[in-house]
């Protein structure tokens, strides 16, 4: 069976949609510090400890992934599927699409 996960436009993300949902920004710490969605966890997909850190999350919770344009988060979604996560959504377009559509970065005090 090939890896299956949902994809939806990042504009569909609603921070209030689910209290159990986990939002993961898979960009580098430097990218994250330049702006991110509120309540996002930063787990760098290219870091050596990505798999270790991601496995600390509950596999039964819905996980929403985003990156800069959607490529890394798509790869991360595939890996999460292989690791046994059941409810994964790749937020298409990433942070670039989010800001282009008028989304504002999380205020500094809400990091």
C-alpha positions, -999 to 999 in steps of 0.1 A, spaced: 0 0 0 14 34 -9 15 62 16 -18 81 17 -24 114 34 -48 143 29 -38 176 13 -56 208 15 -48 245 8 -30 262 37 -58 288 35 -81 261 49 -62 260 82 -83 271 111 -65 273 144 -97 267 162 -107 237 141 -96 210 166 -81 212 200 -64 178 194 -48 189 161 -10 193 161 4 219 136 40 212 126 62 236 107 89 214 91 112 244 80 145 252 96 146 272 129 159 302 110 128 301 86 105 295 115 119 326 134 112 347 103 75 340 107 52 311 113 16 302 121 5 305 157 6 273 178 30 256 153 57 233 166 90 237 147 105 203 138 131 207 110 125 179 84 161 181 72 175 178 107 191 145 118 167 142 148 135 148 128 122 112 132 131 111 169 113 144 176 82 136 154 78 102 172 73 121 204 39 132 191 8 111 196 2 90 165 -36 91 171 -38 130 169 -45 148 137 -12 162 124 -11 192 100 22 199 82 35 229 64 68 243 51 78 271 28 60 259 -4 47 225 4 75 202 -9 92 194 24 58 190 42 47 165 15 78 145 21 73 147 58 37 135 55 49 105 36 74 97 63 48 102 91 25 77 72 53 52 71 59 58 109 23 49 117 6 82 120 -31 79 110 -45 114 104 -20 135 84 -28 166 63 -2 184 42 -11 221 40 -4 229 3 13 260 -7 31 264 26 40 296 44 45 314 11 9 308 0 -3 317 35 13 351 35 4 357 -2 -32 351 7 -31 377 35 -21 355 64 -1 373 91 27 357 111 21 348 146 28 377 169 61 373 188 44 369 222 25 339 210 54 318 198 
